[in-house]
Amino acid sequence: MQLQKELRKEMAGATDAGPVKSAARALDLLDDIAANGPGTQLQLSTRLNIPKSSLHALLRTMTDRGWLQTDPTGSVYQLGIHSLVVSSAYLDGDPVLARATSVLDEVAAATEETVHLGRLDGADVIYTAKRESVHPLRMHSAVGRRLPAYATSLGRALLAEMPAESRGDLVPESIAAITPKTTTDKDAVLEIIDRAAYQGYATESEESCLGVRCFGVVLPFGHEAVDAMSVAVPISRLGNGREDLIIESLLSVKARLAAVHGNSMVR
């Protein structure tokens, strides 16, 4: 009841000048658990800088509504089943995912490797769809995974479509390594993205997953590129012209989509 009273009070006083505090906290809580994993009330309070007294009512309400759930001890909070329901509804209703289904299947069949669809979200790229490799040795990944755009072939392909002067804003001055082979020098990353803009496709080798090389292209469904597709393949299987086959498959799809949608992204 206390949280409901706070929400009603804040909604009554809310204006276009700023967000509703309790609503913002609820969304921050979902984002934090999605990014950093489950946590106790104390851990979540520390991570989000929310007073325990305020967080207690928020956790109780979100658990009652199915957005969160607890472990058997009742002390550790994680995402609840309602989060899955809403995520599934988003995927089912997204028009790009529907249009991309056939090209994901096509590239997966041609390469027999793991194929990802990703969307740019700020400085990150989020996996929105996936086709598994037919081989037992494959890249481990999941729909909904978020990675820095500058460290992935998906993200680099998307950044390469931006004006050169805008790319630097999405690459931090201090880059945290995902693997020991992640490029952490900003100027070097920007040079890699420049090369991707020239080639029409992007690559990365073991920078987001050890032992895996990825190739990515944008999918020109609209005037502004926000979706991209990549092929992830263990380096041990790259030989006998397979790299050329993967790149040709991706560029062929990109060119065909650009022609259909009247887009000038093909270089």
Steps between C-alpha positions, in 0.01 A plus 500: 500500500781740583655460152159552337451818702844625393424422136165681509662801667781515246268449204281785623798731513680371194554732205672478166808642672610169649431132565290343775750397766347165602445399137858590416624295795296198389650519151851552640450191713403287201793635297745434784395139558502435124854637473657389828300199609292422811568668832387531858318809619824637643693432178231660284477798735876551471511448123214741433561743785140464618423510877408154631174636641387620156632191323315258728155616388610510136635144513184372666272660242706385200515146640124496556449609137737237360769737376739357760524171686708376793711193563379230746642701791298806400807721528641513145304682229511418129289575195155346510281327244322821399830636370512205260140556391568864411829412326327236289227746405764749387671239281170382353392853412825635358468551121875471432519158664222376275673633188840369608386142557558386143847655468609355835390157378672556165837594647482227763437240228780634279764520774381235749625734773339704778315804365394795716266792446580805712368849562689812600390639836706804594864387508405132523364233272232256619447155347139481379504166316730204445546193282716224647794343322456142384836414659545391862778758548325837487486845660301522823259794486139585575229727368493809720874503559647851502857578393691820421450581132866588447613146595267299274469457125128581528568825679795599285293448184235732642748762619662495157175627347510814713679820400865472595472794740222324696674167559738627765213587733406131523851373571620579855839649572567219748400161359454204733619174346243223458773248417881527501478571126253789513634813328514758779656797322228739381691619192565140396130417538402800289746388230337156500159663458636720218620185326158343541339807340733459201455123467125491559533240776656481846706237680633418843721212612472371857418847632161402643546121521831313501551262211229660286520732201192700396396673179216755487299715260216746549153404382372801302130477585465875544664836446694470826687176572422365846501124431786277391573132441815308580651155459705363790737214423773325700837599359589131476239463221621796297689357206455380144329822395235494776573860601439616143177296485370663819584853386347443157182360655460803727577755229258330260216530752590862575506593130169327429325671792643838402366456148155397623471782753657763276777561751841636406697319767682264266856616453 
